[in-house]
Amino acid sequence: MSTALNSTVMSGTRLAGVIGTGPWPGPAYESLTTAMSRAIADGRIPVGVRLPSEREVASATGLSRTTTTRAFSKLREQGFVLTRRGSGSVVRLPEVPGGRIDHLLTPADADETEIDLTCTASTAPPRLLGAYDRAVAKVHAYLPGTGYYPSGLPVLKELIAERYTARGVRTDPDQILITSGAFGAVAIAVRALIEGRGRVPLIEGRGRVLVESPTYPNAIATLEGAGASLISYPLELDDHGHHWDIETMGHIAAQAHARSAYLIPDFHNPTGALLPEEQRPELGAMLRRNRVVAIFDESLAELGLDGDPTPTPMAAFVPDSITVGSTSKIFWGGLRVGWMRIPSHRIDQVAATRLCLDLGAPVLEQLVAVELMHEHDMIVGEYRTRLRAARDSLAQQVRTHLPSWQVDVPRGGMALWCRLPEDRSAALAIAARRHGLSLVSGPNFAPAGGLDRWIRLPYTVPEAQMDEVGPRLAAAWDEALSFSGRIPPGRARIVA
Ligand SMILES: Cc1ncc(COP(=O)(O)O)c(C=O)c1O
């Protein structure tokens, strides 16, 4: 698990914003200890941040100095805080016997009766086969050539560029690079920005990359693999679900000297949160002000389920940014066709980085993507209808079978991000295996640890299995509640 770097200091006001200002029932120091340890376990107070002084906490929360001193000492005892003379109190997570919580899952283990809730991915739409047929009929035109198109087939690049232009950001086909899925695009972008492959690093200094917490687990792995230090920005949470506070994000970016960011503004994985149109210019301005070059992962942008128009690409507000997109979520993951949109002045450098990793995407699959792009609105429209029904029925399953869980229905995306009444997500994932259910626990989505109170439930589960999800989850949850044994270490392996 990541030991993300958060050399940030949390102010008393910010802490009070996260844990509240009371009332503090019972012995007040216990209430304060619980509020803080929950927020740390949830990831709302990220691991690695320096807490305000005990005196500052007292004045921000309306408690006495004696109370905050007792709470800090309790938090130290429980392993949530490490205090060193001269460097204050830094947030950490308690050691779990056997190491980091979680277990290894692979969808490949699953048998036919197993319900796989590890992936936000659907089966292919019926129109896919026809698109393959038409693409095969067209591939002959490419056979006399070498088949190497390191930046992608021109016809596909044009269609993608046209869509960006229509969505509000003028795009030349030369700015598009076709990749092996969005994930391939993220890997290239991260290397280009952080490692600075080639002669001149694109961004000076080692990469400190701002990421949302929670975030997409594969991105955590890719960023860390490229040597990035992750700066975690915990998404805000209130009665309306998760959302961004750009001012706070800006403070964190500035304090930690983040030079790059990986952000998912559109139906964020796993929370489903959507950055509202009115906040987009504000996010753009904050990134420009802090000279942060962002990678915007817009893989899920088309999956608004409540009638929201497809959001304006963030590149319209922050020109020096890289946008990542994909056919995986709208058409089919098996195509492995994604893309990146690159600012003109970075094209050569990013293209050079790409050639260090691979030499291009397959011609046939790109031709299939072209065929599907011609039917884009119809396919996406049909898919949204299916997903909306699946989202609503999974939410209903959870409400019926797990009334103690909190489920906020997202406006889009592919998963519910549910809040458990206790920190038992890893235990739940283990118990679920015994009930024929594969889950990925919350800590996998945490760039800086925590999130054991959360579980992601993709509603891409096949319709025929949907009615089984609630009862199996409820049985697994009962078992997880009685679980007191050692929870083995390791990260789940998931793809989507
Ligand atoms: C935010 C995000 N980015 C990237 C991916 C991977 O996309 P692709 O299959 O196009 O590589 C996923 C898959 O779930 C995702 O949720």
PDBQT file of the ligand as one rigid body, heavy atoms in Angstrom, charges set to zero:
ROOT
HETATM    1  C1  LIG A 501     -11.375   6.176 -14.279  1.00  0.00    +0.000 C 
HETATM    2  C2  LIG A 501     -10.925   5.041 -15.147  1.00  0.00    +0.000 A 
HETATM    3  N1  LIG A 501      -9.870   5.213 -15.962  1.00  0.00    +0.000 NA
HETATM    4  C3  LIG A 501      -9.428   4.234 -16.761  1.00  0.00    +0.000 A 
HETATM    5  C4  LIG A 501     -10.048   2.995 -16.761  1.00  0.00    +0.000 A 
HETATM    6  C5  LIG A 501      -9.503   1.928 -17.667  1.00  0.00    +0.000 C 
HETATM    7  O1  LIG A 501     -10.033   2.139 -18.943  1.00  0.00    +0.000 OA
HETATM    8  P1  LIG A 501      -9.555   1.311 -20.207  1.00  0.00    +0.000 P 
HETATM    9  O2  LIG A 501     -10.269   0.006 -20.184  1.00  0.00    +0.000 OA
HETATM   10  O3  LIG A 501      -9.974   2.171 -21.351  1.00  0.00    +0.000 OA
HETATM   11  O4  LIG A 501      -8.080   1.149 -20.137  1.00  0.00    +0.000 OA
HETATM   12  C6  LIG A 501     -11.122   2.768 -15.921  1.00  0.00    +0.000 A 
HETATM   13  C7  LIG A 501     -11.760   1.465 -15.869  1.00  0.00    +0.000 C 
HETATM   14  O5  LIG A 501     -12.587   1.204 -15.024  1.00  0.00    +0.000 OA
HETATM   15  C8  LIG A 501     -11.583   3.817 -15.101  1.00  0.00    +0.000 A 
HETATM   16  O6  LIG A 501     -12.618   3.659 -14.282  1.00  0.00    +0.000 OA
ENDROOT
TORSDOF 0
